[in-house]
Amino acid sequence: MLLATACGQCRLGLPGKGCDLAVRFQGRAYFVTGTGIDSHGDAHARDGFCNAVRQARVRGAVVNNQFKVSYFQLVPEARPPQKPKP
């Protein structure tokens, strides 16, 4: 399934201190287990999880109020078309 994913505290409104990976599933945000925020690049980069909500292809289920993933792959961000050089 394709889910919105980001830092739970910085972008998805979850409680806590620090930065932890979360997904939005069925209209609700859940912290993720099975992969971490630093496993997918610099969380504090311009396009990182603390600064942007990204899309990911995810397999998993809600277990004990957390989203336990068995598969997690970020969808590449769409880049604006470049203007041809004259």
KEKE-3310 file (N, C-alpha, C; in steps of 0.2 Angstrom, whole numbers, plus 5000, padded with zeros to 4 digits):
npx = (5004:5002:5008:5008:5022:5033:5042:5036:5035:5039:5031:5019:5012:5012:5015:5030:5048:5062:5065:5056:5051:5036:5020:5005:4990:4975:4969:4975:4990:5004:5018:5032:5038:5051:5059:5069:5070:5082:5087:5084:5090:5095:5087:5085:5088:5083:5073:5071:5063:5060:5057:5049:5034:5033:5030:5028:5030:5022:5022:5013:5006:4995:5000:4999:4997:5006:5014:5019:5031:5034:5040:5047:5048:5054:5045:5052:5054:5045:5053:5054:5052:5066:5072:5076:5092:5098)
npy = (4994:5012:5024:5039:5045:5051:5060:5056:5065:5078:5080:5073:5075:5067:5062:5065:5065:5069:5061:5051:5038:5037:5033:5037:5029:5024:5036:5039:5042:5032:5026:5018:5001:4990:4996:5011:5029:5034:5025:5028:5039:5056:5062:5076:5082:5093:5086:5076:5066:5074:5086:5085:5077:5061:5049:5031:5014:5002:4987:4979:4979:4986:4984:4982:4996:5002:5003:4989:4985:4975:4978:4992:5005:5020:5031:5038:5056:5067:5076:5093:5096:5100:5114:5115:5118:5133)
npz = (5000:4998:5008:5017:5025:5038:5050:5066:5077:5072:5060:5060:5071:5083:5100:5110:5112:5102:5086:5077:5065:5057:5050:5041:5042:5037:5041:5053:5063:5066:5075:5068:5068:5064:5054:5054:5056:5052:5043:5030:5024:5028:5040:5043:5032:5017:5010:5020:5033:5044:5038:5028:5022:5015:5002:5003:4999:5007:5017:5030:5047:5060:5076:5093:5094:5086:5070:5062:5051:5036:5025:5017:5006:5000:4989:4975:4974:4964:4951:4945:4928:4918:4910:4893:4887:4878)
capx = (5000:5005:5006:5011:5027:5037:5044:5030:5034:5039:5026:5012:5008:5013:5019:5037:5054:5066:5063:5054:5048:5029:5016:4998:4986:4968:4968:4978:4997:5007:5025:5034:5043:5054:5063:5070:5070:5089:5088:5081:5093:5096:5080:5085:5089:5078:5068:5070:5057:5058:5055:5044:5030:5035:5026:5032:5026:5023:5018:5013:5000:4995:5001:5000:4996:5012:5014:5025:5032:5038:5042:5046:5052:5052:5044:5056:5050:5044:5057:5051:5055:5072:5071:5081:5097:5097)
capy = (5000:5018:5028:5045:5044:5057:5060:5057:5071:5084:5081:5069:5077:5062:5064:5062:5070:5066:5060:5044:5037:5036:5032:5039:5023:5024:5043:5040:5042:5027:5025:5012:4997:4986:5001:5017:5035:5035:5020:5030:5045:5061:5065:5083:5085:5097:5081:5071:5065:5079:5092:5083:5071:5057:5043:5025:5008:4999:4981:4979:4980:4989:4979:4986:5003:5004:5000:4985:4985:4970:4980:4999:5008:5027:5033:5044:5062:5069:5082:5097:5096:5105:5118:5114:5123:5135)
capz = (5000:4997:5014:5019:5030:5040:5057:5069:5081:5068:5055:5060:5077:5088:5106:5112:5111:5097:5080:5075:5059:5058:5044:5042:5040:5038:5044:5059:5063:5070:5075:5064:5070:5058:5051:5057:5053:5049:5038:5024:5022:5033:5042:5043:5025:5015:5009:5025:5036:5048:5035:5022:5022:5009:5001:5003:4998:5014:5019:5037:5051:5067:5081:5099:5093:5082:5063:5061:5044:5034:5018:5017:5001:4998:4982:4973:4973:4957:4950:4940:4922:4917:4904:4888:4886:4871)
cpx = (5004:5003:5010:5016:5031:5039:5037:5029:5034:5034:5019:5009:5008:5017:5026:5042:5058:5063:5062:5050:5040:5025:5008:4994:4979:4966:4971:4986:4999:5014:5026:5039:5045:5058:5064:5071:5077:5091:5086:5084:5093:5089:5079:5087:5083:5072:5067:5064:5055:5056:5050:5040:5031:5030:5030:5027:5028:5019:5018:5006:5001:4995:5003:5001:5003:5011:5020:5025:5036:5042:5041:5051:5049:5050:5048:5051:5050:5049:5054:5055:5061:5070:5077:5086:5097:5103)
cpy = (5006:5022:5034:5043:5050:5055:5061:5063:5077:5086:5078:5070:5071:5064:5061:5067:5066:5065:5053:5043:5035:5036:5035:5033:5024:5031:5044:5039:5036:5027:5019:5008:4992:4990:5007:5023:5036:5030:5022:5037:5050:5064:5072:5086:5089:5092:5076:5071:5070:5086:5091:5077:5067:5052:5037:5019:5004:4992:4981:4979:4983:4983:4983:4993:5006:5000:4996:4983:4978:4972:4988:5002:5015:5027:5039:5050:5064:5076:5086:5096:5101:5108:5116:5120:5126:5133)
cpz = (5000:5003:5014:5025:5032:5047:5061:5074:5077:5063:5056:5067:5083:5094:5106:5110:5106:5091:5078:5069:5061:5051:5046:5038:5042:5043:5051:5059:5068:5069:5071:5068:5064:5054:5055:5053:5049:5044:5031:5022:5029:5034:5042:5037:5023:5013:5014:5029:5041:5045:5029:5024:5015:5008:5001:5002:5004:5014:5027:5040:5057:5072:5088:5098:5089:5075:5062:5054:5042:5027:5019:5011:4999:4991:4980:4972:4966:4956:4945:4934:4921:4910:4899:4888:4879:4867)
residu = (MET:LEU:LEU:ALA:THR:ALA:CYS:GLY:GLN:CYS:ARG:LEU:GLY:LEU:PRO:GLY:LYS:GLY:CYS:ASP:LEU:ALA:VAL:ARG:PHE:GLN:GLY:ARG:ALA:TYR:PHE:VAL:THR:GLY:THR:GLY:ILE:ASP:SER:HIS:GLY:ASP:ALA:HIS:ALA:ARG:ASP:GLY:PHE:CYS:ASN:ALA:VAL:ARG:GLN:ALA:ARG:VAL:ARG:GLY:ALA:VAL:VAL:ASN:ASN:GLN:PHE:LYS:VAL:SER:TYR:PHE:GLN:LEU:VAL:PRO:GLU:ALA:ARG:PRO:PRO:GLN:LYS:PRO:LYS:PRO)
# end
